[in-house]
Amino acid sequence: MVVQTERDDTTWYECESCGLLFDEQSDATEHEQRCDGSDPTYIQ
């Protein structure tokens, strides 16, 4: 499920599985369909 959150006066959409933030709800929803719940490999 995608959660809407406010940070720095901006609305963000967060993937509940991994915590990744998106500025577009559609991007977050698309990501969540493919998310396996682990930390994203490109963030280290």
All heavy atoms as TSV, in Angstrom:
chain	resi	resn	atom	element	x	y	z
A	1	MET	N	N	0.841	-1.184	0.000
A	1	MET	CA	C	0.000	0.000	0.000
A	1	MET	C	C	0.884	1.244	0.000
A	1	MET	O	O	1.905	1.301	0.667
A	1	MET	CB	C	-0.895	-0.008	1.241
A	1	MET	CG	C	-1.850	1.126	1.283
A	1	MET	SD	S	-2.998	0.900	2.659
A	1	MET	CE	C	-3.642	2.526	2.737
A	2	VAL	N	N	0.484	2.230	-0.759
A	2	VAL	CA	C	1.211	3.491	-0.844
A	2	VAL	C	C	0.653	4.441	0.208
A	2	VAL	O	O	-0.552	4.591	0.349
A	2	VAL	CB	C	1.070	4.097	-2.255
A	2	VAL	CG1	C	1.694	5.473	-2.308
A	2	VAL	CG2	C	1.701	3.179	-3.285
A	3	VAL	N	N	1.542	5.081	0.945
A	3	VAL	CA	C	1.147	5.999	2.007
A	3	VAL	C	C	1.527	7.420	1.606
A	3	VAL	O	O	2.646	7.665	1.164
A	3	VAL	CB	C	1.863	5.625	3.329
A	3	VAL	CG1	C	1.494	6.603	4.429
A	3	VAL	CG2	C	1.523	4.220	3.740
A	4	GLN	N	N	0.601	8.350	1.761
A	4	GLN	CA	C	0.870	9.755	1.477
A	4	GLN	C	C	1.458	10.391	2.720
A	4	GLN	O	O	0.948	10.217	3.824
A	4	GLN	CB	C	-0.420	10.450	1.079
A	4	GLN	CG	C	-0.235	11.893	0.693
A	4	GLN	CD	C	-1.528	12.511	0.193
A	4	GLN	OE1	O	-2.362	11.848	-0.402
A	4	GLN	NE2	N	-1.677	13.796	0.434
A	5	THR	N	N	2.545	11.140	2.538
A	5	THR	CA	C	3.191	11.785	3.668
A	5	THR	C	C	3.630	13.193	3.280
A	5	THR	O	O	3.817	13.485	2.108
A	5	THR	CB	C	4.400	10.941	4.155
A	5	THR	OG1	O	4.937	11.514	5.333
A	5	THR	CG2	C	5.468	10.822	3.101
A	6	GLU	N	N	3.774	14.067	4.272
A	6	GLU	CA	C	4.224	15.438	4.038
A	6	GLU	C	C	5.627	15.606	4.598
A	6	GLU	O	O	5.885	15.278	5.757
A	6	GLU	CB	C	3.293	16.434	4.740
A	6	GLU	CG	C	1.914	16.545	4.151
A	6	GLU	CD	C	1.867	17.438	2.927
A	6	GLU	OE1	O	2.661	18.379	2.828
A	6	GLU	OE2	O	1.015	17.172	2.058
A	7	ARG	N	N	6.534	16.101	3.764
A	7	ARG	CA	C	7.892	16.418	4.214
A	7	ARG	C	C	8.343	17.676	3.500
A	7	ARG	O	O	8.202	17.786	2.290
A	7	ARG	CB	C	8.867	15.277	3.882
A	7	ARG	CG	C	8.612	14.045	4.704
A	7	ARG	CD	C	9.735	13.062	4.564
A	7	ARG	NE	N	9.378	11.835	5.285
A	7	ARG	CZ	C	10.042	10.720	5.199
A	7	ARG	NH1	N	11.112	10.646	4.449
A	7	ARG	NH2	N	9.670	9.668	5.880
A	8	ASP	N	N	8.911	18.598	4.249
A	8	ASP	CA	C	9.412	19.852	3.682
A	8	ASP	C	C	8.355	20.551	2.819
A	8	ASP	O	O	8.645	21.013	1.719
A	8	ASP	CB	C	10.680	19.602	2.852
A	8	ASP	CG	C	11.795	18.987	3.671
A	8	ASP	OD1	O	11.899	19.329	4.867
A	8	ASP	OD2	O	12.538	18.157	3.130
A	9	ASP	N	N	7.132	20.607	3.319
A	9	ASP	CA	C	6.019	21.261	2.622
A	9	ASP	C	C	5.728	20.658	1.251
A	9	ASP	O	O	5.228	21.334	0.356
A	9	ASP	CB	C	6.273	22.771	2.481
A	9	ASP	CG	C	6.339	23.450	3.830
A	9	ASP	OD1	O	5.598	23.037	4.746
A	9	ASP	OD2	O	7.123	24.411	3.972
A	10	THR	N	N	6.075	19.393	1.061
A	10	THR	CA	C	5.830	18.684	-0.195
A	10	THR	C	C	5.137	17.365	0.114
A	10	THR	O	O	5.431	16.725	1.108
A	10	THR	CB	C	7.159	18.402	-0.923
A	10	THR	OG1	O	7.844	19.643	-1.120
A	10	THR	CG2	C	6.938	17.747	-2.265
A	11	THR	N	N	4.221	16.971	-0.742
A	11	THR	CA	C	3.539	15.692	-0.583
A	11	THR	C	C	4.358	14.610	-1.270
A	11	THR	O	O	4.751	14.751	-2.430
A	11	THR	CB	C	2.131	15.736	-1.194
A	11	THR	OG1	O	1.386	16.754	-0.530
A	11	THR	CG2	C	1.422	14.395	-1.023
A	12	TRP	N	N	4.636	13.532	-0.539
A	12	TRP	CA	C	5.380	12.393	-1.064
A	12	TRP	C	C	4.530	11.143	-0.913
A	12	TRP	O	O	3.654	11.080	-0.063
A	12	TRP	CB	C	6.685	12.206	-0.287
A	12	TRP	CG	C	7.645	13.331	-0.457
A	12	TRP	CD1	C	7.775	14.408	0.358
A	12	TRP	CD2	C	8.600	13.505	-1.502
A	12	TRP	NE1	N	8.750	15.245	-0.119
A	12	TRP	CE2	C	9.281	14.703	-1.255
A	12	TRP	CE3	C	8.952	12.751	-2.624
A	12	TRP	CZ2	C	10.288	15.175	-2.094
A	12	TRP	CZ3	C	9.960	13.218	-3.440
A	12	TRP	CH2	C	10.612	14.420	-3.177
A	13	TYR	N	N	4.829	10.157	-1.724
A	13	TYR	CA	C	4.130	8.872	-1.677
A	13	TYR	C	C	5.160	7.806	-1.367
A	13	TYR	O	O	6.155	7.665	-2.073
A	13	TYR	CB	C	3.405	8.608	-3.005
A	13	TYR	CG	C	2.422	9.716	-3.296
A	13	TYR	CD1	C	2.773	10.801	-4.074
A	13	TYR	CD2	C	1.151	9.689	-2.733
A	13	TYR	CE1	C	1.881	11.840	-4.302
A	13	TYR	CE2	C	0.251	10.717	-2.953
A	13	TYR	CZ	C	0.621	11.794	-3.739
A	13	TYR	OH	O	-0.264	12.819	-3.952
A	14	GLU	N	N	4.937	7.079	-0.286
A	14	GLU	CA	C	5.925	6.140	0.242
A	14	GLU	C	C	5.461	4.699	0.064
A	14	GLU	O	O	4.332	4.349	0.386
A	14	GLU	CB	C	6.141	6.426	1.728
A	14	GLU	CG	C	7.156	5.527	2.374
A	14	GLU	CD	C	7.398	5.884	3.825
A	14	GLU	OE1	O	6.774	6.830	4.351
A	14	GLU	OE2	O	8.212	5.194	4.450
A	15	CYS	N	N	6.365	3.869	-0.428
A	15	CYS	CA	C	6.113	2.434	-0.517
A	15	CYS	C	C	6.240	1.862	0.890
A	15	CYS	O	O	7.275	1.994	1.528
A	15	CYS	CB	C	7.129	1.781	-1.449
A	15	CYS	SG	S	7.023	-0.019	-1.472
A	16	GLU	N	N	5.172	1.238	1.381
A	16	GLU	CA	C	5.207	0.683	2.740
A	16	GLU	C	C	6.165	-0.493	2.861
A	16	GLU	O	O	6.671	-0.768	3.937
A	16	GLU	CB	C	3.811	0.248	3.170
A	16	GLU	CG	C	2.975	1.377	3.677
A	16	GLU	CD	C	1.725	0.899	4.372
A	16	GLU	OE1	O	1.076	-0.048	3.895
A	16	GLU	OE2	O	1.399	1.494	5.417
A	17	SER	N	N	6.430	-1.178	1.759
A	17	SER	CA	C	7.302	-2.348	1.819
A	17	SER	C	C	8.757	-1.983	2.047
A	17	SER	O	O	9.439	-2.600	2.866
A	17	SER	CB	C	7.186	-3.159	0.530
A	17	SER	OG	O	5.873	-3.630	0.365
A	18	CYS	N	N	9.272	-0.978	1.316
A	18	CYS	CA	C	10.703	-0.656	1.416
A	18	CYS	C	C	10.988	0.767	1.884
A	18	CYS	O	O	12.123	1.100	2.184
A	18	CYS	CB	C	11.396	-0.921	0.083
A	18	CYS	SG	S	10.955	0.265	-1.209
A	19	GLY	N	N	9.970	1.634	1.911
A	19	GLY	CA	C	10.162	2.998	2.401
A	19	GLY	C	C	10.617	4.000	1.358
A	19	GLY	O	O	10.867	5.156	1.676
A	20	LEU	N	N	10.739	3.591	0.106
A	20	LEU	CA	C	11.170	4.487	-0.954
A	20	LEU	C	C	10.105	5.556	-1.192
A	20	LEU	O	O	8.909	5.270	-1.182
A	20	LEU	CB	C	11.394	3.671	-2.227
A	20	LEU	CG	C	12.256	4.285	-3.326
A	20	LEU	CD1	C	13.652	4.616	-2.810
A	20	LEU	CD2	C	12.350	3.321	-4.494
A	21	LEU	N	N	10.540	6.813	-1.400
A	21	LEU	CA	C	9.622	7.929	-1.588
A	21	LEU	C	C	9.529	8.319	-3.058
A	21	LEU	O	O	10.531	8.308	-3.779
A	21	LEU	CB	C	10.092	9.148	-0.791
A	21	LEU	CG	C	10.048	9.017	0.718
A	21	LEU	CD1	C	10.686	10.243	1.363
A	21	LEU	CD2	C	8.637	8.834	1.212
A	22	PHE	N	N	8.324	8.698	-3.480
A	22	PHE	CA	C	8.068	9.139	-4.849
A	22	PHE	C	C	7.277	10.429	-4.812
A	22	PHE	O	O	6.485	10.643	-3.904
A	22	PHE	CB	C	7.244	8.080	-5.603
A	22	PHE	CG	C	7.962	6.773	-5.775
A	22	PHE	CD1	C	7.890	5.803	-4.787
A	22	PHE	CD2	C	8.702	6.519	-6.906
A	22	PHE	CE1	C	8.557	4.598	-4.930
A	22	PHE	CE2	C	9.367	5.313	-7.058
A	22	PHE	CZ	C	9.300	4.355	-6.076
A	23	ASP	N	N	7.469	11.281	-5.814
A	23	ASP	CA	C	6.696	12.523	-5.863
A	23	ASP	C	C	5.408	12.365	-6.648
A	23	ASP	O	O	4.556	13.241	-6.626
A	23	ASP	CB	C	7.533	13.681	-6.408
A	23	ASP	CG	C	8.065	13.422	-7.806
A	23	ASP	OD1	O	7.899	12.302	-8.330
A	23	ASP	OD2	O	8.663	14.355	-8.375
A	24	GLU	N	N	5.236	11.259	-7.341
A	24	GLU	CA	C	4.013	10.966	-8.088
A	24	GLU	C	C	3.384	9.690	-7.544
A	24	GLU	O	O	4.063	8.665	-7.428
A	24	GLU	CB	C	4.316	10.777	-9.578
A	24	GLU	CG	C	4.832	12.021	-10.271
A	24	GLU	CD	C	3.770	13.073	-10.453
A	24	GLU	OE1	O	2.571	12.721	-10.532
A	24	GLU	OE2	O	4.138	14.261	-10.498
A	25	GLN	N	N	2.098	9.734	-7.235
A	25	GLN	CA	C	1.420	8.559	-6.684
A	25	GLN	C	C	1.443	7.398	-7.674
A	25	GLN	O	O	1.602	6.243	-7.289
A	25	GLN	CB	C	-0.014	8.900	-6.302
A	25	GLN	CG	C	-0.709	7.751	-5.591
A	25	GLN	CD	C	-2.070	8.131	-5.054
A	25	GLN	OE1	O	-2.615	9.184	-5.376
A	25	GLN	NE2	N	-2.623	7.291	-4.223
A	26	SER	N	N	1.315	7.688	-8.958
A	26	SER	CA	C	1.324	6.620	-9.962
A	26	SER	C	C	2.669	5.899	-9.992
A	26	SER	O	O	2.726	4.673	-10.156
A	26	SER	CB	C	0.982	7.175	-11.344
A	26	SER	OG	O	1.915	8.172	-11.726
A	27	ASP	N	N	3.769	6.643	-9.819
A	27	ASP	CA	C	5.100	6.023	-9.771
A	27	ASP	C	C	5.219	5.111	-8.556
A	27	ASP	O	O	5.769	4.013	-8.636
A	27	ASP	CB	C	6.198	7.084	-9.715
A	27	ASP	CG	C	6.317	7.875	-11.008
A	27	ASP	OD1	O	5.805	7.414	-12.047
A	27	ASP	OD2	O	6.926	8.960	-10.966
A	28	ALA	N	N	4.721	5.565	-7.426
A	28	ALA	CA	C	4.785	4.773	-6.195
A	28	ALA	C	C	3.952	3.499	-6.325
A	28	ALA	O	O	4.387	2.416	-5.919
A	28	ALA	CB	C	4.300	5.596	-5.005
A	29	THR	N	N	2.776	3.612	-6.915
A	29	THR	CA	C	1.905	2.453	-7.101
A	29	THR	C	C	2.560	1.438	-8.037
A	29	THR	O	O	2.550	0.231	-7.770
A	29	THR	CB	C	0.539	2.891	-7.658
A	29	THR	OG1	O	-0.032	3.839	-6.751
A	29	THR	CG2	C	-0.394	1.716	-7.809
A	30	GLU	N	N	3.143	1.923	-9.117
A	30	GLU	CA	C	3.819	1.038	-10.076
A	30	GLU	C	C	5.005	0.331	-9.416
A	30	GLU	O	O	5.210	-0.860	-9.591
A	30	GLU	CB	C	4.289	1.849	-11.278
A	30	GLU	CG	C	4.935	1.019	-12.348
A	30	GLU	CD	C	5.360	1.865	-13.534
A	30	GLU	OE1	O	4.653	2.821	-13.884
A	30	GLU	OE2	O	6.417	1.546	-14.104
A	31	HIS	N	N	5.794	1.083	-8.651
A	31	HIS	CA	C	6.928	0.500	-7.942
A	31	HIS	C	C	6.465	-0.587	-6.974
A	31	HIS	O	O	7.053	-1.662	-6.907
A	31	HIS	CB	C	7.693	1.583	-7.168
A	31	HIS	CG	C	8.569	1.022	-6.087
A	31	HIS	ND1	N	9.807	0.493	-6.338
A	31	HIS	CD2	C	8.352	0.872	-4.765
A	31	HIS	CE1	C	10.320	0.050	-5.193
A	31	HIS	NE2	N	9.451	0.274	-4.232
A	32	GLU	N	N	5.415	-0.277	-6.231
A	32	GLU	CA	C	4.960	-1.204	-5.197
A	32	GLU	C	C	4.517	-2.546	-5.780
A	32	GLU	O	O	4.685	-3.590	-5.156
A	32	GLU	CB	C	3.819	-0.569	-4.402
A	32	GLU	CG	C	3.499	-1.337	-3.145
A	32	GLU	CD	C	2.574	-0.565	-2.245
A	32	GLU	OE1	O	1.493	-0.165	-2.713
A	32	GLU	OE2	O	2.933	-0.365	-1.078
A	33	GLN	N	N	4.006	-2.544	-6.993
A	33	GLN	CA	C	3.596	-3.788	-7.641
A	33	GLN	C	C	4.792	-4.697	-7.901
A	33	GLN	O	O	4.657	-5.917	-7.930
A	33	GLN	CB	C	2.868	-3.488	-8.947
A	33	GLN	CG	C	1.534	-2.833	-8.727
A	33	GLN	CD	C	0.893	-2.355	-10.024
A	33	GLN	OE1	O	1.471	-2.459	-11.094
A	33	GLN	NE2	N	-0.315	-1.815	-9.909
A	34	ARG	N	N	5.983	-4.107	-8.069
A	34	ARG	CA	C	7.196	-4.883	-8.344
A	34	ARG	C	C	8.094	-5.045	-7.116
A	34	ARG	O	O	9.084	-5.767	-7.165
A	34	ARG	CB	C	8.013	-4.201	-9.440
A	34	ARG	CG	C	7.299	-4.107	-10.762
A	34	ARG	CD	C	8.222	-3.539	-11.819
A	34	ARG	NE	N	8.914	-2.334	-11.392
A	34	ARG	CZ	C	8.574	-1.099	-11.699
A	34	ARG	NH1	N	7.531	-0.888	-12.455
A	34	ARG	NH2	N	9.275	-0.075	-11.279
A	35	CYS	N	N	7.789	-4.352	-6.038
A	35	CYS	CA	C	8.658	-4.316	-4.856
A	35	CYS	C	C	8.647	-5.652	-4.119
A	35	CYS	O	O	7.598	-6.238	-3.887
A	35	CYS	CB	C	8.198	-3.206	-3.919
A	35	CYS	SG	S	9.256	-2.999	-2.485
A	36	ASP	N	N	9.848	-6.104	-3.735
A	36	ASP	CA	C	9.945	-7.356	-2.981
A	36	ASP	C	C	10.100	-7.121	-1.483
A	36	ASP	O	O	10.295	-8.058	-0.718
A	36	ASP	CB	C	11.076	-8.226	-3.514
A	36	ASP	CG	C	12.445	-7.584	-3.356
A	36	ASP	OD1	O	12.541	-6.486	-2.756
A	36	ASP	OD2	O	13.428	-8.172	-3.823
A	37	GLY	N	N	10.065	-5.845	-1.062
A	37	GLY	CA	C	10.118	-5.535	0.355
A	37	GLY	C	C	11.510	-5.350	0.918
A	37	GLY	O	O	11.675	-4.981	2.064
A	38	SER	N	N	12.542	-5.546	0.113
A	38	SER	CA	C	13.906	-5.334	0.593
A	38	SER	C	C	14.351	-3.916	0.245
A	38	SER	O	O	13.713	-3.225	-0.534
A	38	SER	CB	C	14.853	-6.368	-0.019
A	38	SER	OG	O	14.919	-6.190	-1.416
A	39	ASP	N	N	15.470	-3.504	0.818
A	39	ASP	CA	C	15.995	-2.195	0.505
A	39	ASP	C	C	16.354	-2.126	-0.988
A	39	ASP	O	O	16.871	-3.099	-1.532
A	39	ASP	CB	C	17.236	-1.897	1.330
A	39	ASP	CG	C	16.928	-1.704	2.797
A	39	ASP	OD1	O	15.805	-1.260	3.112
A	39	ASP	OD2	O	17.807	-1.974	3.627
A	40	PRO	N	N	16.103	-1.008	-1.626
A	40	PRO	CA	C	16.476	-0.872	-3.028
A	40	PRO	C	C	17.979	-1.071	-3.208
A	40	PRO	O	O	18.771	-0.566	-2.422
A	40	PRO	CB	C	16.090	0.573	-3.379
A	40	PRO	CG	C	15.090	0.960	-2.345
A	40	PRO	CD	C	15.427	0.176	-1.111
A	41	THR	N	N	18.370	-1.803	-4.228
A	41	THR	CA	C	19.782	-2.137	-4.430
A	41	THR	C	C	20.612	-0.932	-4.822
A	41	THR	O	O	21.820	-0.934	-4.592
A	41	THR	CB	C	19.934	-3.213	-5.509
A	41	THR	OG1	O	19.298	-2.761	-6.700
A	41	THR	CG2	C	19.296	-4.521	-5.085
A	42	TYR	N	N	19.976	0.090	-5.389
A	42	TYR	CA	C	20.755	1.248	-5.839
A	42	TYR	C	C	20.957	2.277	-4.741
A	42	TYR	O	O	21.592	3.292	-4.954
A	42	TYR	CB	C	20.111	1.896	-7.073
A	42	TYR	CG	C	18.633	2.169	-6.900
A	42	TYR	CD1	C	18.182	3.343	-6.314
A	42	TYR	CD2	C	17.689	1.237	-7.314
A	42	TYR	CE1	C	16.833	3.575	-6.140
A	42	TYR	CE2	C	16.339	1.471	-7.162
A	42	TYR	CZ	C	15.924	2.653	-6.582
A	42	TYR	OH	O	14.579	2.876	-6.418
A	43	ILE	N	N	20.426	2.051	-3.555
A	43	ILE	CA	C	20.671	2.948	-2.416
A	43	ILE	C	C	21.569	2.205	-1.433
A	43	ILE	O	O	21.186	1.185	-0.884
A	43	ILE	CB	C	19.351	3.357	-1.724
A	43	ILE	CG1	C	18.475	4.138	-2.696
A	43	ILE	CG2	C	19.648	4.185	-0.463
A	43	ILE	CD1	C	17.127	4.535	-2.113
A	44	GLN	N	N	22.770	2.721	-1.282
A	44	GLN	CA	C	23.712	2.032	-0.387
A	44	GLN	C	C	24.407	3.006	0.524
A	44	GLN	O	O	24.564	4.115	0.247
A	44	GLN	CB	C	24.722	1.271	-1.221
A	44	GLN	CG	C	24.029	0.217	-2.039
A	44	GLN	CD	C	25.014	-0.768	-2.650
A	44	GLN	OE1	O	26.166	-0.795	-2.266
A	44	GLN	NE2	N	24.541	-1.552	-3.566
